Amino acid sequence: MLFKTALHTLFGSLQGETFQVHYWDGEDRRYGDGIDSAFTLRFHREPPVHLENPLVYLGECYSDGVYDIDGDWNALFRLINANKVRLIPDAVSRTLQRVGGTLGKLKRHQKDNIAHHYDLGNAFYRLWLDDTMCYSCAFFRHPDDSLEQAQLNKIALCLDKLGIEPGMRLLDIGCGWGQLAIAAAERGARVVGLTLSEEQATGARIRIAECGLSDRVEIRLMDYLDLNGEVERFDRIVSVGMFEHVGSAHYTDFFDRAADSLEPGGLMLLHSITSLSSDPPNPWVDKHIFPGGQIPAVAEIIAQLAGHDLHLLHVESLRLHYARTLEHWLERFNGEHEAVRALFGERFIRMWTLYLKGSAASFRSADLDIHQFLLSKGLNNHLPRHWGHLYHEGEAPQRW
């Protein structure tokens, strides 16, 4: 009874949305000032007694099947977003605990963290990603685009922003399973892709060989911290869905290496999940899904540019495109429960359902965003006069 009282006190302190809780003993309670409940937490049994970190606790209880969520997940994540102080009481300490210390220590942490998520196995990701094996925000140029077409659209958008031409050298930091590198090579570029995931490196090399592009694309199992601009420079740099793993303590390290590796006048495209403020990571996601990850604030990225002679040319939000992407992934993941259960068990299914469904709701209804930042190293006077060609199919860029 004392623990139920503690939960009641926690739920009663949350502000913003009206919701219902069906407790394990049959009692129903409504919280909030509205007439209708947006969602219901339905407890199937009494939860374990501890509440040290409410958000981690509630996420783990869901993963363990202690309760289910009926109703509007967008409203649930609006509620979480509006009550971070109550739900993440150790937010300040978690910010201070972001990986610091020596670069050697950082590299070990980064490799371990990447392995936790991306080395779940190529077979797992093949179950529910589309044939491009892209694991980042797609671009739905048309409302009825399939997920695969939208991923190809996203890659074309990236390469068009960078103005990829035959003979250019492209560095792909966080190359995933290699689809962007393949597309750039097909445009005549020579590509070096970096990843810390052994599974991704193996999968990318196989796909590149199957496309007959091994002479144009090199995949390196390598940390961005090992880049050396005195040894090797590139005409273009792209990084899609990797910057979220860097951590605020090392943003300067990332831009140091990237800027030093870019030729004068070269272009860089940074594609990253963002937020309005530099909040600490969601502690449940940090513990179970993306250890060591941190969502950068837009202002933090912009603040880095001047010190590295990087000029902001174009910036674009793809927020609702990512919500749509995640909804596609969730639908595909739901269709593969039997195969996923055989690999990892029921708890994993519930955990990843919470991650995918919660992420989609956060992009629609909370403060998650995603931006593409197009940058130049120093001045570049050979750019398009405007960016209309990016959004009108078949239109050639109009240059100065």
C-alpha positions as CSV (number, residue, x, y, z in Angstrom):
1,M,0.0,0.0,0.0
2,L,2.9,2.4,0.8
3,F,4.3,1.8,-2.7
4,K,1.0,2.3,-4.4
5,T,0.7,5.6,-2.5
6,A,4.1,6.6,-3.8
7,L,3.0,5.8,-7.4
8,H,-0.2,7.8,-6.8
9,T,1.8,10.7,-5.6
10,L,4.1,10.6,-8.6
11,F,1.2,10.3,-11.1
12,G,-0.7,13.1,-9.3
13,S,2.3,15.5,-9.6
14,L,2.4,15.2,-13.4
15,Q,1.0,18.2,-15.3
16,G,-0.3,18.6,-18.8
17,E,-2.4,15.6,-19.9
18,T,-5.4,13.8,-18.3
19,F,-4.9,10.0,-18.0
20,Q,-6.2,6.9,-16.3
21,V,-4.4,4.3,-14.2
22,H,-6.0,0.9,-13.7
23,Y,-4.1,-0.5,-10.7
24,W,-3.3,-4.2,-10.0
25,D,-5.9,-4.4,-7.2
26,G,-8.7,-3.2,-9.5
27,E,-8.9,0.4,-8.5
28,D,-9.2,3.0,-11.3
29,R,-7.9,6.6,-10.8
30,R,-7.9,9.5,-13.1
31,Y,-5.1,12.1,-13.1
32,G,-5.2,15.6,-14.6
33,D,-7.9,18.3,-14.9
34,G,-9.6,17.2,-18.1
35,I,-12.8,15.3,-18.6
36,D,-11.6,12.6,-21.0
37,S,-8.4,10.5,-20.5
38,A,-6.0,10.5,-23.4
39,F,-4.5,7.1,-22.4
40,T,-4.6,4.5,-19.7
41,L,-1.8,2.7,-17.8
42,R,-3.2,-0.8,-17.2
43,F,-1.3,-2.7,-14.5
44,H,-1.6,-6.5,-14.8
45,R,0.2,-7.2,-11.5
46,E,1.8,-5.5,-8.6
47,P,5.2,-3.9,-9.8
48,P,8.5,-4.4,-8.0
49,V,9.0,-2.0,-5.1
50,H,11.6,0.7,-6.0
51,L,11.2,4.1,-7.6
52,E,14.8,5.4,-7.7
53,N,14.5,6.8,-11.2
54,P,10.8,7.0,-12.3
55,L,11.4,7.0,-16.1
56,V,13.8,4.0,-16.0
57,Y,11.4,2.2,-13.6
58,L,8.3,2.8,-15.7
59,G,10.2,1.8,-18.9
60,E,11.5,-1.4,-17.3
61,C,8.1,-2.3,-15.9
62,Y,6.6,-2.0,-19.4
63,S,9.4,-4.2,-20.9
64,D,8.7,-6.8,-18.2
65,G,4.9,-6.8,-19.0
66,V,3.9,-5.3,-15.7
67,Y,1.5,-2.9,-17.5
68,D,0.3,-1.9,-20.9
69,I,-0.5,1.4,-22.5
70,D,-3.9,1.9,-24.1
71,G,-4.7,5.1,-26.0
72,D,-2.8,8.0,-27.4
73,W,1.0,7.5,-27.2
74,N,1.5,11.1,-28.5
75,A,-0.2,12.4,-25.4
76,L,1.9,10.1,-23.2
77,F,5.1,11.5,-24.5
78,R,3.8,15.1,-24.3
79,L,3.3,14.3,-20.6
80,I,6.8,12.9,-20.2
81,N,8.3,15.9,-22.1
82,A,6.5,18.4,-19.9
83,N,7.5,16.7,-16.6
84,K,11.2,15.9,-17.1
85,V,12.2,17.4,-13.7
86,R,9.9,15.0,-11.9
87,L,10.6,11.9,-14.0
88,I,14.4,12.3,-14.3
89,P,15.5,13.5,-10.8
90,D,19.2,12.9,-11.4
91,A,19.3,15.0,-14.6
92,V,22.1,17.2,-13.4
93,S,24.3,14.4,-12.3
94,R,23.7,12.5,-15.5
95,T,24.9,15.5,-17.5
96,L,28.1,15.6,-15.5
97,Q,28.6,11.9,-16.0
98,R,28.9,12.1,-19.8
99,V,32.1,10.3,-20.9
100,G,35.2,12.5,-20.4
101,G,38.8,11.8,-19.7
102,T,41.4,10.7,-22.3
103,L,40.7,10.1,-25.9
104,G,41.7,6.5,-25.5
105,K,39.0,6.1,-22.8
106,L,36.5,7.8,-25.0
107,K,37.3,5.5,-28.0
108,R,36.8,2.4,-25.8
109,H,33.5,3.7,-24.5
110,Q,32.3,4.6,-28.0
111,K,33.1,1.2,-29.4
112,D,31.4,-0.6,-26.5
113,N,28.3,1.7,-26.8
114,I,28.0,1.2,-30.6
115,A,28.4,-2.6,-30.2
116,H,25.5,-2.6,-27.7
117,H,23.1,-1.4,-30.3
118,Y,24.4,-2.0,-33.8
119,D,26.1,-5.4,-33.2
120,L,22.8,-7.0,-32.4
121,G,23.3,-8.6,-35.7
122,N,22.8,-8.0,-39.4
123,A,20.1,-10.7,-39.4
124,F,18.1,-8.8,-36.8
125,Y,18.1,-5.5,-38.8
126,R,17.4,-7.2,-42.1
127,L,14.1,-8.4,-40.6
128,W,12.5,-5.0,-40.4
129,L,14.7,-2.5,-42.3
130,D,14.0,-2.1,-46.0
131,D,16.4,-3.4,-48.7
132,T,18.6,-0.3,-48.5
133,M,19.4,-1.2,-44.8
134,C,19.2,2.5,-44.0
135,Y,18.7,3.0,-40.2
136,S,18.1,6.8,-40.2
137,C,15.4,9.3,-41.1
138,A,13.9,8.8,-44.6
139,F,12.6,11.6,-46.9
140,F,9.0,11.2,-48.1
141,R,9.1,13.3,-51.2
142,H,5.6,12.1,-52.1
143,P,2.9,11.0,-49.6
144,D,2.6,7.5,-51.0
145,D,6.4,6.8,-51.1
146,S,7.4,3.4,-49.8
147,L,9.9,3.2,-47.0
148,E,12.6,2.0,-49.5
149,Q,11.8,4.8,-51.9
150,A,11.9,7.4,-49.1
151,Q,15.3,6.2,-48.0
152,L,16.6,6.5,-51.5
153,N,15.1,10.0,-51.6
154,K,17.0,10.9,-48.4
155,I,20.3,9.6,-49.9
156,A,19.7,11.6,-53.1
157,L,18.9,14.7,-51.1
158,C,22.2,14.4,-49.1
159,L,24.2,13.9,-52.3
160,D,22.5,16.7,-54.1
161,K,23.1,19.1,-51.2
162,L,26.8,18.1,-51.3
163,G,26.9,18.4,-55.1
164,I,28.6,15.1,-55.6
165,E,30.4,14.8,-58.9
166,P,32.7,12.2,-60.6
167,G,36.2,12.2,-59.1
168,M,35.3,13.7,-55.8
169,R,36.6,12.1,-52.6
170,L,33.8,11.6,-50.0
171,L,34.2,10.7,-46.3
172,D,31.2,9.1,-44.7
173,I,31.5,9.2,-40.9
174,G,29.1,6.6,-39.6
175,C,28.5,4.8,-42.8
176,G,26.1,2.2,-41.5
177,W,25.5,-0.7,-44.0
178,G,26.9,1.4,-46.9
179,Q,23.9,2.5,-49.0
180,L,24.9,6.1,-49.2
181,A,28.5,5.2,-50.0
182,I,27.1,2.9,-52.8
183,A,25.0,5.7,-54.2
184,A,27.9,8.2,-54.1
185,A,30.2,5.7,-55.9
186,E,27.5,5.2,-58.6
187,R,27.7,9.0,-59.2
188,G,31.5,8.6,-59.7
189,A,32.8,9.5,-56.3
190,R,35.5,7.7,-54.4
191,V,34.3,6.9,-50.9
192,V,35.8,6.1,-47.5
193,G,33.2,5.0,-44.9
194,L,33.9,4.8,-41.2
195,T,32.0,2.7,-38.6
196,L,32.7,1.3,-35.2
197,S,30.3,-1.6,-35.7
198,E,31.9,-4.9,-36.8
199,E,28.5,-6.2,-38.0
200,Q,28.0,-3.1,-40.1
201,A,31.5,-3.1,-41.6
202,T,31.0,-6.8,-42.6
203,G,27.6,-6.2,-44.1
204,A,28.6,-3.0,-45.9
205,R,31.6,-4.7,-47.5
206,I,29.5,-7.6,-48.8
207,R,26.8,-5.2,-50.2
208,I,29.5,-3.0,-51.9
209,A,31.2,-6.1,-53.4
210,E,27.8,-7.3,-54.7
211,C,27.4,-4.0,-56.5
212,G,30.9,-4.3,-58.0
213,L,32.1,-1.1,-56.3
214,S,34.9,-2.4,-54.1
215,D,37.4,-0.4,-56.2
216,R,35.5,2.8,-55.4
217,V,34.4,2.3,-51.8
218,E,36.6,1.5,-48.8
219,I,34.9,0.6,-45.4
220,R,37.2,1.2,-42.4
221,L,36.5,-0.1,-38.9
222,M,37.8,3.2,-37.5
223,D,37.0,5.9,-35.0
224,Y,36.5,9.5,-36.3
225,L,39.1,10.5,-33.6
226,D,41.8,8.8,-35.7
227,L,41.2,11.0,-38.7
228,N,44.3,13.0,-39.6
229,G,43.9,15.9,-42.1
230,E,47.7,16.1,-42.6
231,V,47.6,12.6,-44.1
232,E,44.3,12.5,-45.9
233,R,41.7,15.1,-47.0
234,F,38.3,14.9,-48.7
235,D,36.3,17.1,-51.0
236,R,33.1,16.3,-49.2
237,I,32.1,14.9,-45.8
238,V,28.8,13.4,-44.8
239,S,27.6,12.1,-41.4
240,V,24.1,10.7,-41.1
241,G,22.8,9.6,-37.7
242,M,26.2,9.4,-36.0
243,F,26.6,12.7,-34.2
244,E,24.1,11.6,-31.5
245,H,26.8,9.2,-30.3
246,V,29.5,11.8,-29.8
247,G,28.5,13.4,-26.5
248,S,28.6,17.1,-25.6
249,A,32.0,16.8,-24.0
250,H,33.5,15.9,-27.4
251,Y,31.7,18.0,-29.9
252,T,34.9,20.1,-30.4
253,D,36.9,16.9,-31.0
254,F,34.4,15.9,-33.7
255,F,34.5,19.2,-35.5
256,D,38.3,19.4,-35.1
257,R,38.8,16.1,-37.0
258,A,36.1,16.8,-39.6
259,A,37.2,20.3,-40.4
260,D,40.9,19.3,-40.6
261,S,39.9,16.5,-43.0
262,L,38.0,18.8,-45.4
263,E,39.6,20.6,-48.3
264,P,39.3,24.4,-48.4
265,G,36.0,25.2,-50.0
266,G,34.8,21.6,-49.3
267,L,31.3,20.9,-48.1
268,M,30.1,18.9,-45.1
269,L,26.5,17.6,-44.5
270,L,25.7,16.8,-40.8
271,H,22.4,14.9,-40.4
272,S,21.5,14.6,-36.7
273,I,18.6,14.3,-34.3
274,T,18.4,17.6,-32.3
275,S,16.5,19.3,-29.5
276,L,15.8,22.8,-28.5
277,S,17.9,22.5,-25.3
278,S,20.8,20.5,-24.1
279,D,18.9,18.2,-21.8
280,P,20.5,15.0,-20.5
281,P,19.5,11.8,-22.4
282,N,16.4,9.8,-21.5
283,P,17.8,7.5,-18.8
284,W,15.8,4.5,-19.9
285,V,17.0,4.9,-23.5
286,D,20.6,5.5,-22.2
287,K,20.5,2.3,-20.2
288,H,18.7,-0.1,-22.5
289,I,18.9,1.2,-26.2
290,F,21.6,3.8,-26.9
291,P,24.2,3.8,-24.1
292,G,26.3,6.9,-24.2
293,G,24.1,8.7,-26.6
294,Q,23.2,12.4,-26.3
295,I,20.9,14.5,-28.4
296,P,22.6,17.8,-29.3
297,A,20.8,21.2,-29.1
298,V,20.8,23.1,-32.4
299,A,22.5,26.0,-30.6
300,E,25.4,23.7,-29.5
301,I,26.0,22.7,-33.1
302,I,25.9,26.3,-34.4
303,A,28.2,27.4,-31.6
304,Q,30.9,25.0,-32.9
305,L,31.1,26.3,-36.4
306,A,33.0,29.6,-36.2
307,G,35.9,28.0,-34.3
308,H,36.5,25.6,-37.2
309,D,35.9,28.1,-40.1
310,L,32.7,26.2,-41.0
311,H,30.1,28.3,-42.7
312,L,26.4,27.4,-42.5
313,L,24.9,27.3,-45.9
314,H,21.6,25.5,-45.5
315,V,19.6,24.0,-42.7
316,E,16.5,21.9,-42.8
317,S,14.2,20.1,-40.4
318,L,12.9,16.6,-41.3
319,R,11.0,16.1,-38.0
320,L,7.8,14.7,-39.4
321,H,9.7,12.6,-41.9
322,Y,11.4,10.8,-39.0
323,A,8.0,10.2,-37.3
324,R,6.8,8.6,-40.5
325,T,10.0,6.6,-40.8
326,L,9.6,5.2,-37.3
327,E,6.0,4.3,-37.9
328,H,7.1,2.3,-40.9
329,W,9.8,0.6,-38.8
330,L,7.3,-0.2,-36.1
331,E,4.8,-1.8,-38.5
332,R,7.6,-3.9,-40.0
333,F,9.0,-4.8,-36.6
334,N,5.5,-5.9,-35.4
335,G,5.3,-8.2,-38.4
336,E,8.5,-10.0,-37.3
337,H,7.7,-10.7,-33.7
338,E,8.1,-14.5,-34.0
339,A,11.5,-14.2,-35.6
340,V,12.7,-11.5,-33.1
341,R,11.3,-13.6,-30.2
342,A,13.4,-16.5,-31.4
343,L,16.5,-14.3,-31.4
344,F,16.1,-12.3,-28.2
345,G,12.9,-13.2,-26.3
346,E,9.6,-11.5,-25.3
347,R,11.1,-8.8,-23.1
348,F,13.3,-7.5,-26.0
349,I,10.2,-7.2,-28.2
350,R,8.4,-5.1,-25.6
351,M,11.5,-3.0,-25.0
352,W,12.0,-2.2,-28.7
353,T,8.3,-1.6,-29.2
354,L,8.5,1.0,-26.4
355,Y,11.6,2.5,-28.1
356,L,10.2,2.7,-31.6
357,K,6.7,3.7,-30.6
358,G,7.9,6.2,-28.1
359,S,10.4,7.7,-30.5
360,A,7.7,8.2,-33.2
361,A,5.5,9.9,-30.6
362,S,8.4,12.1,-29.4
363,F,9.0,13.4,-32.9
364,R,5.3,14.2,-33.4
365,S,4.5,15.6,-30.0
366,A,7.5,16.3,-27.8
367,D,10.7,18.2,-28.4
368,L,12.7,15.8,-30.6
369,D,13.7,17.2,-34.1
370,I,16.1,16.2,-36.8
371,H,18.1,18.6,-38.9
372,Q,20.5,18.6,-41.9
373,F,23.2,21.2,-41.7
374,L,25.1,22.0,-44.9
375,L,28.5,23.6,-44.1
376,S,31.5,24.8,-46.1
377,K,35.1,24.9,-45.0
378,G,35.9,28.5,-45.5
379,L,34.1,30.4,-48.3
380,N,32.8,28.6,-51.4
381,N,31.7,30.8,-54.2
382,H,30.6,28.0,-56.6
383,L,27.4,27.1,-54.9
384,P,23.8,27.1,-56.4
385,R,22.1,30.5,-56.3
386,H,19.2,28.8,-54.5
387,W,18.2,25.4,-53.4
388,G,15.0,24.9,-55.4
389,H,16.6,22.0,-57.4
390,L,16.6,19.9,-54.2
391,Y,12.8,19.8,-54.2
392,H,11.8,19.9,-57.9
393,E,12.7,16.6,-59.5
394,G,14.8,16.9,-62.7
395,E,15.7,20.6,-62.1
396,A,19.4,21.4,-62.5
397,P,21.0,23.7,-59.9
398,Q,21.3,27.3,-61.1
399,R,24.9,28.5,-60.2
400,W,26.5,31.8,-59.8
